[in-house]
Amino acid sequence: MNILKTIDFHPKSFSMWKDYNAARLKSDLIAGVVVGIVALPLAVAFAIASGVSPSVGLVTAIIGGFIVSAFGGNSVQIGGPTGAFIIIVYNIIARFGLSGLAVATVMAGLILVLMGLFRLGTVIKFIPYPIVVGFTAGIALTIFSTQINDFFGMGLTDLPGDFISKWQVYFSNVASVDLTTMAVGVVSLLIITLTPKVSKKLPGALIAIILVTAGCWLLQMLVPEFHVETIGDRFGGMKSDIPMPRGFSLDMATINALLPSAFTIAMLGAIESLLSATVADGITGSRTNTNTELFGQGLANIVVPLFGGIPVTGAIARTMTNITNGGRTPLAGMVHALVLLLIYLFLMPLINLVPMACLAGVLIVVAYNMSGWRTVVAISHNPKGDFSVLLVTMILTVIFDLTIAIEIGLLLAMLLFLRRVTENAEIKVYGKQLDVAEGTEVHSHEVLHVEKGVSVYEIDGPFFFGIATKFDEMMRSSMRERPLVRIIRMRKVPFIDSTGIHNLETLIKSSQQEGIKIVLSGVQPRVREALEKSDIVTLIGETNICDHISKAVLLANNIVRDHNALPEWRRRGLEPV
């Protein structure tokens, strides 16, 4: 029972009925219908680009979108297939087939659910921004490269999977460009880009698909020689029946092979959905329960593969469309899924008529919007380390795959962070006088006199492995000074790790062997707790840990004075003659 109380699962759909009224119902219904219409071409385009049939994209948007809205932690989030997953889904299908994709997606769903159960929703927000921009720009560039064949009607089959080889094939087959198909693609691009100038509420992608499809159909009726490849030509007649749930076999070899891909799907889904939720919160003024949102996303990715679907996540563009059309509760997202279901059941034959070049135009615009090139340019003016992380992540995403890009990008970001922390942390050495107020906003100054034979060091920053090594090197270089007391001032040390504890313990033991006392000053409670657990408090002695530098200096000065008051033979450690 206690375990259930700790689970942070509070879907917005469960609590939305409290102040619900007819006006809100009307707004949600209108928003749901509009978002459903907007989501149609995107679901179809993302599915085809991922290497699956359009019906798979619609099934994913219907089932996944409904679950995300019904069990998520954001009131306006719209879930479904997104451009971010295109490359990884395509690669998984190429290597492991559709059954492998289903296993990887279910595993990703379980990872997301566990992240929600262990309250890791807030941790995802700490993914460095240059990494997010880098892999998003890399995905956009890769999506663009996959659409060249359909946009120009080259008719190429068995294209290489990797970016460089793909473009080599494109350049070597420039002569195979079909001008009619290219014209259809260009017209589609023009309609998509010009529609917002007429009305920002009109979905440019849908308008382009309707007009271009109708135009191509009429031209084919009037001019029998006119023909461009359509969805129906490539995928044949598509059934409009929702597929029945199906299982798949699992074994440890498959799990081990697909675990990296599943982890990438989970991380990408978490990042994109929570970014979308954060943007939505900024507009609506609501607050997302991030752990519940991860749970809802995970549940969607567990269920959708059972019906043959692809990975699901929160879609920023569709979520923004929902908000701008008045959607404010999860009901709008559920209505969007129902609208797609009706289209799937009754209008699938019309989808077969959509030209592939038109869908390529839709995805090229999606790739352009995803690229965030203005953000890339802005980050290029930031510290070189951030821009380097962005470039490395983007290049690895394009040349290799998203799994490697995220892993190496995170590693680089952590290394840069540690370097910055190490560079900014200081180890100060004080002389014969010490100003107690130095480094604070206190205006009154209290100057302490430090006796000869007392060395005072101050660690300014976290005492982790980077600083611990730096401090150890300083101590070794000053060992020949042989003071009687070393004061280590730790008022600005927020935490200490195992390396710091080890180095401190080594310093205490080596100093004690040489007859040098160690006194700690200003130890914070969190650091004190770590020192007690490691028995350093026992090793150094309770009386040698002071809560203020004035007490530490007084103690050290008294130790020196007592030592100086001893006979010379005692100070040298000799026996009396």
N, C-alpha and C positions, 0 to 999 in steps of 0.2 A: 504493500500500500504506500509506503514511503517513497518507493521508486516512482510510482505513478504521479505522486505530488511534485516530483522534481522535473517531470517532463514538461517542457515549455511548448505545448501544442494548443494554440488558441486560434483556430481559423476565423478570419474576418466574416465569413459567410454565416457563422454560428451566432454572431453578435450583431449583425447588421439590421435585424428586424426591430430592434429596440425603438428607434425613432423613424421607422420607415413610413412613407405616406404615398399618396397617389402621384404627387408631382415628381417625387424621386423615381417612382416606378416608370413614369413616362420618359424621363431623361435616360434611365438605364436601358429601356427598350430601344429608344432611338439610337443611342450609342452602340448598343450590341449589334443592331442591324448594320450600321455603317461599318463597324470594325469587321464584321463577318464578310462584308463585300470587299473591303480593303485587303483582308487576309487571304482571300481566294487566290489571286494571281501569285502572291508571295509563297503560299504553301505549295502550289503547283511548281513554281520555278525552283524553289529550294530542293524539292524532291528530285526533280530531273537532274539538277546540278550535282546532287549527292549520289546519283547513279541508280535511283529507284524510280518507279512509275509515279505519275501524278496522283493516282489514287492513294498511294502510301502517304504522300504529303498531306492530303486532305484528312485521311483517317487520323494521322498524328495530330493535326490541328483540332479536330473534333474532340477526340478522347482526351488528349493531353491538355488542350485548352480548357475543357470543362473541369478536369481534376485540379489544375492549377488554381482556377478561380474558386472552386468549391472548398479546397483544403489549404490554400495558401495563406500567408500572413500579410498580404497587401490587398487593399480594397479594389484597386483598379488594374492590377497586373493582368496582362493578356499573354497566355502561354502558347507555344507552338514551335514548329521547326524554324530555325533561324540560319542566317548566312554563316555564322561563326562555326557551325557544325559541318558545313559542306565538305571541307577538305578531310577532316578526320573520319567522317562517315564513308566518304569515297574510298579512302585508303583501307579502312577496316573491311569493307565489302570486297575490295580487290584482293586482300590477303586471306580473309577468313570466310567470305561469303555472307549471305543474309543471316544465316543461323549464328555466325560469329558476332555480327552486329547486334543481334537480339541479346546474346549472352552479355556482351560488353555493356549494353544499355541498361539491362537489369542490374548488373553489378554496380554501375554508376549510380543507379537509383538507390540501391542499398547503402552506398557510401554517403549519398546526400541525406538519407534518412538518419544514419548514424551521426552525421555532422549536426543535424538538427537536434537529435536526442542528447548529444554531449554539449549542446549550447555553443557551437563553434560559428554561429552566424556572424558574430561581430568580428571574429578573427579574419574572415575572408576580406573584410574591408581594409585590412592592412597590406594587401597585395600592392606593391609599388606601382604608381600610376604609369611610369615609363614602360613597364612590362605589359600592362593592359593595352596601352596605345600601340606598342610594338607588335604584339601578336594580332591585334585587330587590323593594323595596317598590312601586315603580312598576309592575313586571311583575305583581305580585300584585293590585294594584288594577285593572289592565287585564283580567287573567284573570277577576276577579270580575264586571266589567262585561259581559264577553262571555257570561256564563252566565245572565243575568237572563231572557232570552227563553225559553230552554228550561226554566228552573226554574219560571217562572210560566205556561208554556204559552201565551204570547202569540201564537205563530204568525206572527211578523213575518218578512218576507223582505226582502232587499236592504237590510239595516241599514247605516247609514253606518260608515265605517271609523274615523273619529276619535272620541275619547272624549266630548267635549261634545255633538256632534250625536247620538251614540248615546243618551245619557241624555235628550236632548230628545225623541227619538222614544219612549223608554220612558214618560216622564211623560205624553206626549200620548196614549198608548194603554193607560192604566191600566185602562180599562173592558174591555179584551180579555183580562184575566187569566182563566185557566181554573182554577177552584178544585180540580178533581180532580187536575190535573197538579201544582198547587202542593202539594196534600196528599201526593202521592207524593214530591215533593222534600223536604218537611219531614220526613217519616218517614225518608227516606234520611239526612238530616242527623242526626237523633236517633240512628239506629243507629250511624252512624260515630263520633259523639261519646261514646256510652254504652258501646260495645264495649270500649274500653281499661279501663273501670271493672270489667268482668267479668274480663278477662284482657288484659294488655298484649301478649301474644304473638299474639293473634288479629288478623288484618288487617281493620280496621273497614270499609275500602272494599269489600273482597271480600265480607264478610258482608252488607253493605248491598245489594250488587248481587244476591247469591244470594237473599236473603229478599224483597227488593222485587220482583225479576223473577218469582219463584215466586208471590208474592202477587197481582201484577197478572195473571199468566196464569190463576190460579184464579178471580179475580174476573171475568175476561172470559169464562171458561167458564160461570160461574154467572149472571152478569149480562151478556147480550150487548150492552147499551147502554154498558157501561163500556169506555172505551178511552183510552189515553194513547199518545203517539207513541213508537215504539221505534227502535232502530238499524236494524232491517230496513225499517221504514216509510220512513226517510230515505235509506238507501243501497241498498236492494234486497238481493237475494240475493248474498252475498259468496263468492267462490271461495276454496277452501282450498289452492290450489296456490301454491307458492313461484314468484313471477314469474321469468322468464328474464332474464338480463342484457341491457341495452339501452344503446345509445350515444346521444349527442346532439351537435348541431352547435355548433361554437365559432367565433366571429369576434371581432375586436378591439372592435367596437362593443358586443357583448354583454358581453365581459370588462370593459370600462371602465364600463358601466352597473351591473354587479353587483359590482364590486370593493369598494365601501364596505360592502355587505351581507355579502359574504364575510369581510371583515375583522372585522365585528361578530360574526358567527357564530364565527370563530376565537378572538377575544378572550374572548367569553362562554364558549365551550366550555373554553378554557384555564383561565379563572378558576374556573369552577364545578367542573371536574374536580380541579384542584389544591387547592381549598378542601376538597372532599370527601376527597381523599387525606390532607390535613393532619389533618383531624378523625379519620380512621381510624387514622392513625399514633399519635395521642395515646391512643387506646383500646387498640390492639393492641401498641404498643411497637415496631412495625416502622418501616422507613424507606423512603419512596418515592423511586425514581429519577425525578425530575421530568422530565428530558429524554426518558427512555424512555416515560413516561406521555403526554407530548405527542405523541410519535411514534405510539404506539398509538391515541390519540384521532384523530390525523390520518389514519391508515390506515383506521380505521373510517368516517370521513366521506368518504373517497375511494371506498370499496367500496359502502357502503349506497345512495347515489343510483343506482348502476347497476341496482339491483333495485327502484327506485321509492321508496326510503325517505327519511326526513327527517333533519335533523342529530342527531348523537349526542354525549352527554357523560356524565361521571360523575354518578350520581344519589345525593345524600347520603342520602335516606330509605331507598332500597333497599340502599345500602352498609351503613348502620347495621343494617338488618334482617339482612343477611348475617352481620355480626359477632355480633349478639346470639343468633343461632341456631347459632353454632359454626363458621362459615366462616373459614378461615385461609389458604387458598391459592387461586390463580386457578381451580382446578378447580371450586369452588363457583359461580363466575360462568359457567363453561362449562355446568355442569349446569342453571343457571337458564335459559340460552338454549335448551337441549334440551327442557326442560319446556314452555317457551312454544311451541316447534316442534310438540310433540305436541298441545298444546291447539289450535294453529292448524290442524293437519291433521285433527283428529277432532272438535273441539267448536265449530267456527265457526257451525253452525246455531243453537246455543244463544245465542250472543252477539247474534244478530239480535233476540232477545226482550227485551233489556235496555232499559228505558225511558230516554229522553233526559233526563228530569227527575232520574233517579237519578244519571246521569253528571254532570249539572250540580251536584248536591249534592256529589259526590266532588271536583269541581274547586273548588267554593267552599271546602271544607275545605283543599284544597291551597293555595289563594290565601291563606287565613287563616294557615296555617303558614308560608308564604313571606314574608308581610308583615313579620314580625319587629318588630311594633309596640312591643314592650318595649325592643328595641334602639334603635329610633328615639327613644323617650322618654328612654332613658339618654344617647344622644348629644346630645339637646337641652340637657342640663346641662353639656356639654363646651364648649370655646371656640366662640364664635359662628361663626367661619370654617368649622369642621368641619360644624356643623349647616347652614350656608348651602350648602355643597357637596352635602350629602345632599338638602336640599330642592330645589335646582336640578336635580340629577340625576333625582330622582323626578318632578318636574313635567314636565321635558322628555321623560322616558320615557312618561308618560301622554299628554301633549298632542301631542307630535311622534312621535319614534321612538327606539329604543334606540341607533342609530348616532350621532345628534346628542347624545343624553344622555351617552354615554360620552366622546365627543370633547370636549364643552364641560365636562363634569365633570372630566376629566383636566386640561384647561387651567386651570380655576379652582383645582384642587388644587395645581398647579405654581406658579401665581401666589401663592397663599397661603403656600406653602412658601418661595418666594423672599422674600416680604415678611417672614416670620418670621426667616429667616436674616439678612436685611439689618438688621432691627431689633435682633437679638441680637448682631450683630457690632459691635465697637467700634473706634474709632480714637482712641488715647490720645496726649496731648501731655505730655511731661515738662518740668519746669523745670530749676533749677540742680543738683538732686540726683536721683539715680536709684537705687532699691532693686533690686538684681539679683534678689532672691528674691520680689519682688512678683508675685502671681498664681500662685505655686507652693505646694507643701506643705512646702517647706524652711523650717526654723525659724531657722536662722542667717542673719543679714542682712548683706549687703555693700553699703554705700552708696557710689556713685560720684559724684565731683564732675564736673559738666559745665561746661566753659569758656563764657564769654560768646561768642556767635557760633556756637554749636552748637545746633541744634534736633533733638530726638529725638521721633520718631513711632512708635507701635506699632500694627500692624494685628492685631486679634484676631478671626480667622475666615477663611473662604475668600476669596481675592482674586479674586472673579468679577465679572461686569459690574455687579451692584447695588452692591457695596462699592467697586468701582473708580471709579464715578461719584461716590460719596460722598467718597472719598479725594481725587479730582481737585478737587472743589469746595472742600475744606478747604485744599488746596495753593494754589489760586488766591486764596483769601481771605487766606492768609498770605504771599503773594509780596512784599508791601511791606516785610516784616520784613528781608529780605535777609541771612540768616545766611551764614556762610562755609562751613558744613558742615551737611548734613541727614542724620541717621541714620534709616534706616527699619528698624525692628525687626520681623522676620518669623518669630519662633519659633513663633507660633500660627497660621501660615498653612499649612493642609494641602495646598492646591492653588491654582493660578492659571490663569485662562482667557485667551483671546486678548485680551479687552477689558482685563483687568488688565495684561497684558504691554504692550499698546499705550499705556495711560495711564502706565505706569512708564517706558516708553521716551521718551514725550513729556516727562515730568517731568525725566528725566536730561538730555535734549538742551537743554531750555529753561534748566535750572539751569546747565549747562556754559557756555551762551552768556552768562550773567550772572556767571560766575566762581564759582559755588557747586558744591562737591563733594558727591556723593551716596555714602553708605556704607550697605551692606546688612548686616544682622546676623541671625544665627540662621536662615539659609535652610535649609529642610529639603531632603533629597536629591531628592524628587519635584519640588519647585519649582525647585531648582537645575538639574535636567535640562531643564525647560521654558525656563529663562532662557538656558541654553547653546545650545539649538536656535534661539532667536530672536536670538542674537548680542548679548544685553544684557550678558553677562559681558565680552565684548570691548569693548563700548561704555563700560562703567563702569570696567573694569580689574580684573584678578584680585585685586590687593592691596586693593581697596576692598570686598571681600566677606569678612566675618569670621564665624567660626563661633560667637562668643560676644559678648555686649553689652559686656563689660569690654574686649575687644580693640578693638571698634568705637569706644568712648568714648576709649580711649587714643590710637587713630589720629586721631580727630577733634580731640582736645585738642592733639595735637602739630602738626596742620595749622594750628590757630588760633595756637598759640604761635610757630611758624615765620613765620606771616604777620605777627604783631605785632612780631616782631624785625626785620622789614625796615624800611629807611628809609621815611619817609612818602611820598616821591615814587614809590617802588616800589609801595607799597600802593595808591596812587591810580592806578597805571598810567601815570605821567608820565615823560618823558625828563629826565635830569639837566640842570641849568642850567649 
